[in-house]
Amino acid sequence: MSTNPTDPDFSPDSPEFEDRELESLLKKLEPSALDVRLLNEFQGDYERIAETEIAEATALRWHRLIPLSIAACVVFASYLAFQYAPLFRGATTPEVAESRPIAVPGGAPASTSASVEGFVPVSAQGYLIDSSSGGVVDTAEGPREKLNLEYRDAYHWHDPATETNIRYFKPRSEEVIVPLPTR
């Protein structure tokens, strides 16, 4: 206890006196070492809390999954109903269209029983399937490389009246001679 009689605020009954006395007693205290068993209990409690928090964070939220699955099922069912409604109403499957002649580029018509008036060309594309070297060829102009190219041409026609689409694929190969640079 510290008593300072020269201090004007010093009085044994004042609250400051009690605070100073308590503070001086607390300063004299020395902490003791923690018990090892208590530390082990703290560590075990910490691990249980950490595991619980991780499990809660990674847990599947079923209350969120159920409405999403129901919505997906409704969308899928409406697609099926729209796509296959004629079959459920007893409608017959569409008949196979009559064979009509189709003018195939580079060839004769496929059939000659009717005309091709309704078909409109939509696209014609060539796809390079494979290329290979045929080796070096000596010519009067110098060395050249022979390239063998294999294509697949695709032709597409559409008949707006019957909603019929025809796609024709035709393979073809070309041999190209390319000049080689000389120094």
C-alpha angles and dihedrals in degrees: 000000000000117000119182110182092184091063109101092214092051113119127141090227097052122105091235089060091054092047092051092048092050092047093052091050092050091051090057092057119102119201117237124224117270118253113255091228090056091051090051091051090051091050092049092049090049092051092049091051092047092050091049092051092048092048091050092048094051098038116119110250102227093183087063097043099052097061091046091052092048091050091049091050091050092050091048093048092049090050091051091047092051095044099044103027094113091057092052092048091058097257115154123241114268116270120246109261119249115264110261128185114263120200104228115198110248094011146063123278114281093229134011102200098099142007130271096225098126099052119097121194111245105177145344119199136170122213122200105227103174141355129193138173118253092195135254119312125197113224135170089263093052137269117341133184120230114219123194111208126189119199137182113210118205123200124187129194130179132198108206093194095059098021088235120156124197124192121187124191121196126181120218137170132209135194115213127186113211124192115242119223113248126198 
